[in-house]
Structures are given as C-alpha cells and as structure tokens.
Amino acid sequence: MRNIFLLCGLLTLLAACSDDVKTDNSTPQSQIEARKTRNGSLTGDEGGFTLLGGSRKSDEATSGSPIGVNSYLWRATLDTLSFMPLVSADPFGGVIITDWYEDPKAPGERFKVNAIILDKTLRADGVKITVFRQIADRKGGWRDQQVDDKLERSLEDTILTRARQLKVGQKGQ
C-alpha cells in the first residue's frame, strides 16, 4: 500500500514537471516556438533585450535604445565622467567603472568612480555613484581617504541634470 502511494506521488511529480505547452490548434507550433512565445526571446523582436516574456514598450524607459538601462542616464553618466579614463562600461548591467584620475592641479590626490544605473526609467534614484579617494604617502604608495557624501550626491545631481537635458533635447527634435 505504501509503495502505491509512493508511486502515485512520483507520477504526480513527474507530470507536474512535464513541458506541456498549450497551443492554439489553428497554428501548430514546435516546442521551441511555443517556448519563445511563452517566455520571450533573449534579444526581443525589435533588437532590444527582453527576457522571460513581457513586451518591449517604446517609452522613456527604453528610448528606442537596445541597452539594458535608461539611455538618458547612461549617456549622461558617460558625459559627466568623460574626463576620467574608463576601465569598464557595461550598458546591459548599467555599470561604469573609471580608472584612477589624478588632477594635475592637485598632485598627490587621486579619485576613482563607480557608477551604477539602477533603473530603466529616468528617476531621481536611478543612478548610484561611489567615489574612492586616495592620498599619496611619503613612501610612494597610496592611502585610502574618506570621501564626503556631498561629492557623490553632487555627481549624481549633475548626471540627472544632464539626463534631463538629453531627454528634452530629443523630444524637441
């Protein structure tokens, strides 16, 4: 009796894991086509990035751009940090990492910035900036220093202002 319950439970579990795809009988589909219809494709129909379904909307979140984050914030961040050398820029993950920058007017002090674009919409909290600061020591090395939060906030505000300018400029065209 116990084996029968175990067998029924196992069969129920296997039936629940099956890849039963409901399709409209008027248009037969292969399993792959049905899965694409149900889950969406990785690149989307319009060349953008969609995953696990969802239609790609042509609104301010995508701005007609195939990148994975808000294109206004992305371009504004690159514009704002353009004076610093870039180590990495990932438009799908929304991460920009700069290399150390030493201002010629302030030798012995250098900065590095990490920028993360957090959202596909143009919002005030859509970008997060982290600034690292180092001071040269007497031995020729570098020591980490505390960075004022106002500097990070100022960079975020500059990026948001630039993103708004880009959006208004594009709407006017």
Helices and strands as residue ranges (DSSP letters): H 2-16, H 31-39, H 71-80, E 86-90, E 95-98, E 101-102, E 109-117, E 127-136, E 142-145, H 149-171
